[in-house]
Amino acid sequence: MEEEKGKKYPILNILAVIAILTAAFLSQEPYFKENGKKFYSQINGQITDYWKKAEKWLKTNIYPKVISEAEKRGGEITKEINNQKNNIAQIIWEKLKNYFAEKFYEFFKIKVE
């Protein structure tokens, strides 16, 4: 689907690249340095306000739901994590055991089970 968007709007992609390159070029020019600082300070304030609003919304709407679900499923998650740790430990042990059994067989020509 993303690939189709690129094919569907090639002119928009080209314009976006041109805008980025123009901004990069102009940011290096001494004439635009002061204007860039002013623009950055204005945008920075707006972004900070937006971020504070987004953070407040997340804390009031999303965070309580996530915490309640985490508390409900915490025991299940802990049990599954322990189960996976045990499985990994068992697999590692089997691999080590087989490796050393092979080396023992190669050295002593005695098969170990």
C-alpha positions in Angstrom: 0.0 0.0 0.0 2.8 2.4 0.8 4.5 1.5 -2.5 1.3 2.5 -4.3 1.3 5.9 -2.6 4.8 6.6 -3.9 3.7 5.7 -7.4 0.4 7.6 -7.1 1.9 10.9 -6.0 5.4 11.3 -7.5 5.1 15.0 -7.8 4.3 15.4 -4.1 7.4 13.4 -3.3 9.6 15.5 -5.6 8.2 18.7 -4.0 8.8 17.4 -0.5 12.5 16.6 -1.4 12.8 20.1 -3.0 11.4 21.7 0.1 13.8 19.8 2.4 16.8 20.6 0.2 15.8 24.3 0.0 15.4 24.5 3.8 18.8 22.9 4.2 20.4 25.3 1.7 18.8 28.4 3.2 19.7 27.4 6.7 23.4 27.7 5.7 23.0 31.2 4.3 24.0 34.1 6.7 21.1 36.2 5.6 18.6 33.7 6.8 20.3 32.8 10.0 18.5 35.4 12.2 15.2 34.6 10.5 15.8 30.9 11.2 16.4 31.6 14.9 13.2 33.6 15.1 11.3 30.9 13.3 12.8 28.2 15.5 11.9 30.0 18.7 8.3 30.5 17.5 7.9 26.9 16.4 9.6 25.6 19.5 7.0 27.3 21.7 4.1 25.9 19.7 5.5 22.4 19.7 6.1 22.6 23.4 2.4 23.6 24.0 1.3 20.9 21.6 3.4 18.3 23.4 2.1 19.4 26.8 -1.5 19.0 25.6 -0.7 15.6 24.1 1.0 14.5 27.3 -2.0 15.6 29.4 -4.4 13.8 27.0 -2.3 10.6 27.2 -2.2 10.8 31.0 -5.9 11.2 31.4 -7.2 8.9 28.6 -4.6 6.2 27.8 -2.4 5.7 30.8 -5.2 4.6 33.2 -6.4 2.0 30.7 -2.9 0.6 30.2 -2.2 0.5 33.9 -5.4 -1.4 34.7 -4.8 -3.9 31.9 -1.2 -4.4 33.1 -2.4 -5.0 36.6 -5.0 -7.5 35.4 -2.5 -9.4 33.2 0.6 -8.9 35.3 0.4 -12.4 36.8 -0.1 -14.0 33.4 2.8 -12.1 32.0 5.1 -13.0 34.8 4.2 -16.6 34.5 4.8 -16.6 30.7 8.2 -14.8 31.1 9.3 -17.4 33.7 8.1 -20.2 31.3 10.1 -18.7 28.4 13.2 -18.3 30.6 12.9 -21.9 31.6 12.5 -23.0 28.0 15.5 -21.0 26.9 17.6 -22.4 29.8 16.5 -25.9 28.8 17.4 -25.4 25.2 20.8 -23.9 26.1 21.5 -26.8 28.4 20.6 -29.4 25.7 22.9 -27.6 23.2 25.8 -27.5 25.6 25.3 -31.1 26.6 25.2 -32.2 23.0 28.3 -30.1 22.2 30.4 -31.5 25.0 29.2 -35.0 24.3 30.4 -34.6 20.7 33.8 -33.3 21.8 34.1 -36.1 24.4 33.3 -38.6 21.7 35.8 -37.1 19.3 38.5 -37.1 21.9 37.9 -40.5 23.7 35.8 -42.3 21.0 33.3 -43.2 23.7 29.6 -42.3 23.0 28.0 -40.3 25.8 24.2 -40.0 26.1 
